């Protein structure tokens, strides 16, 4: 392989973009994203007495980490339009995480608005991508996950919590449901790879390769 500067890449060396693309197609990476969603949900459910500030930090970290996972998944997509949609959703998650971590936004209404908007927008974009991609692997699971995300966003936005305790339980429940759905998608992708006799590096676009969820 020859670099843009005219020098030859050493044997065994890979382009960073290619490495990220391989990582994005790995079922383990999908599972990592699911765990990043599931863990804060479980913590919120088993710790309902958490203060609003603690909840804001917990949700903010979830959005930041999930945004990082989604950013890497962008490299597993082949079309420029698909990459752009995925990048926008990744940026939305990161922006939401930053807003949740800001002290001036530590109010019940503001936290609900940020999280609900992130889930609703990302769910709608994911649903559109899944419906438009006829050959998407595990299309039914992706659509179900997108619908779940849309529902989570609508519920959080339409049902204002009157206390931090209620909001903690509400967000915790939806995080666990979304995390379990993402785990099922990751395991389904692993099963598909094994049945096809492919590795993550050799496999086609993953289940999230054409959707920004």
Secondary structure, 3 states (H helix, E strand, C coil): CECCCCCECCCCCCCHHHHHHHHHCCHHHHHHHHHHHHHHHHHHHHCCCCCHHHHHHHHHHHHHHHHHHHHHHHCCCCCHHHHHHHHHHHHHHHHHHHHHHCHHHCCHHHHHHHHHHHHHHHHHHHHHHHHHCCCCCCHHHHHHHHHHHHHHHHHHHHCCCCCHHHHHHHHHHHHHHHHHHHHHHHHHHHHHHHHHCCCCCCCCCCCCCCCCC
